[in-house]
């Protein structure tokens, strides 16, 4: 049981780390001379970064991605704290249902964020407010990490749902 518990804790911490990296790092959409995410666009040639503000087309979509990624990260951290509390407070044989629900909410939020970005990426990168052309690029590793974090939080949420506290 101790090994299973250690695995679940490491898996949850990995999920949270993936969410933090994908939310913070500037690599959702990359090209040869630029990288952009949901917060800013950076030109690699001049090393100048520009914040994404309401002057950009589809700014509401970017704000939705920002909000749901932040919520996902918060839910994942709260789920870990609830798990630690339930670990010591639950009676033997009970399930970690509250932890599972919070972790599945985190999963839902990251899925919504990545789905919005996937659907709206063409419109997001056609704004004239960008100082360089960012329409010719591809998904970066932060975007991929967001989808991996979705899978990790889903698996983690299901693991908590079936996990019972044993001796």
C-alpha positions in Angstrom: 0.0 0.0 0.0 2.9 2.3 0.8 4.3 1.9 -2.7 0.9 2.6 -4.3 0.5 5.7 -2.2 4.0 6.9 -3.2 3.2 6.3 -6.8 -0.1 8.3 -6.6 1.6 11.2 -4.9 4.4 11.3 -7.5 1.8 11.0 -10.3 -0.2 13.9 -8.8 2.9 16.1 -8.4 3.9 15.3 -12.0 0.4 16.4 -13.1 0.7 19.7 -11.2 4.2 20.3 -12.6 3.0 19.7 -16.2 0.1 22.2 -15.6 2.5 24.8 -14.2 4.9 24.5 -17.1 2.2 24.5 -19.8 0.5 27.5 -18.2 3.6 29.6 -17.6 6.1 28.8 -20.4 6.1 30.7 -23.7 5.8 27.8 -26.2 2.2 27.2 -27.2 2.7 28.3 -30.8 6.3 28.4 -32.1 8.0 29.3 -35.4 11.6 29.9 -36.5 11.7 33.5 -35.3 9.0 33.6 -32.7 7.3 31.9 -29.8 3.9 32.8 -28.4 1.6 31.5 -25.7 -1.5 32.7 -24.0 0.3 35.6 -22.2 2.8 37.1 -24.6 4.6 36.9 -28.0 8.4 36.9 -28.2 10.5 37.7 -31.3 13.7 35.6 -31.1 15.6 37.9 -33.5 15.2 41.1 -31.4 14.5 39.4 -28.0 11.5 41.6 -27.5 8.4 40.2 -25.9 5.0 41.8 -26.3 2.0 41.1 -23.9 -1.2 39.9 -25.5 -3.8 42.6 -24.7 -7.3 43.4 -25.8 -6.0 45.0 -29.0 -5.6 41.4 -30.4 -8.3 39.7 -32.4 -9.9 36.8 -30.5 -8.7 38.2 -27.1 -11.8 36.7 -25.4 -10.6 33.3 -26.5 -7.2 33.9 -25.1 -8.7 35.0 -21.8 -10.8 31.9 -21.7 -7.7 29.8 -22.2 -5.8 31.8 -19.5 -8.6 31.4 -17.0 -9.2 27.7 -17.5 -5.5 26.9 -17.4 -5.2 28.9 -14.1 -8.3 27.2 -12.7 -6.9 23.8 -13.7 -3.6 24.4 -11.9 -5.4 25.7 -8.8 -7.8 22.7 -8.8 -4.9 20.3 -9.1 -3.0 21.9 -6.2 -6.2 21.9 -4.0 -6.9 18.3 -4.9 -3.4 17.4 -3.6 -4.0 19.2 -0.3 -7.4 17.6 0.1 -5.9 14.2 -0.6 -3.3 14.8 2.1 -6.0 15.8 4.5 -8.2 12.9 3.6 -5.3 10.5 4.0 -5.3 11.3 7.7 -9.0 12.0 8.3 -10.8 9.2 6.3 -11.8 6.0 8.0 -10.5 2.8 6.8 -12.3 1.5 3.7 -13.6 4.9 2.5 -12.8 6.4 -0.9 -11.2 9.6 -1.8 -14.2 11.0 -3.6 -13.7 14.6 -2.9 -10.1 14.5 -4.1 -11.3 12.7 -7.2 -14.0 15.3 -8.0 -11.6 18.2 -7.6 -9.0 16.4 -9.8 -11.6 15.7 -12.5 -12.5 19.4 -12.4 -8.9 20.2 -13.1 -9.0 17.7 -15.9 -12.1 19.3 -17.4 -10.5 22.8 -17.2 -7.3 21.8 -18.9 -9.3 20.0 -21.6 -11.4 23.2 -22.2 -8.3 25.4 -22.4 -6.5 23.1 -24.9 -9.7 22.6 -26.9 -10.3 26.3 -27.2 -6.7 26.9 -28.3 -6.9 24.0 -30.8 -10.1 25.3 -32.3 -9.2 29.0 -32.4 -5.5 28.9 -33.1 -5.9 30.1 -36.7 -7.9 33.2 -35.7 -5.7 33.8 -32.7 -2.6 34.2 -34.8 -4.0 36.4 -37.6 -4.1 39.6 -35.6 -2.5 42.7 -37.1 -1.4 43.6 -33.6 1.5 41.1 -33.8 4.7 42.9 -34.8 5.7 39.8 -36.9 3.8 37.2 -38.8 3.0 34.3 -36.5 0.5 32.5 -38.7 3.2 30.2 -40.0 4.1 28.1 -37.0 3.3 24.9 -35.2 2.1 23.8 -31.8 4.9 24.1 -29.2 5.8 21.8 -26.4 3.7 23.8 -23.8 0.6 23.0 -25.8 1.6 19.3 -26.0 2.3 19.3 -22.2 -1.2 20.7 -21.6 -2.8 17.7 -23.4 -0.5 15.4 -21.5 -1.5 17.1 -18.3 -5.1 16.5 -19.3 -4.4 12.7 -19.6 -2.5 12.7 -16.3 -5.2 14.5 -14.4 -7.9 12.3 -15.8 -6.0 9.1 -14.8 -5.3 10.6 -11.4 -8.9 11.5 -10.9 -10.0 8.0 -11.7 -7.3 6.5 -9.5 -8.6 8.5 -6.6 -12.1 7.4 -7.3 -11.3 3.7 -7.1 -8.7 4.1 -4.3 -9.8 3.0 -0.9 -7.9 3.7 2.3 -6.4 0.4 3.5 -4.1 -0.6 6.3 
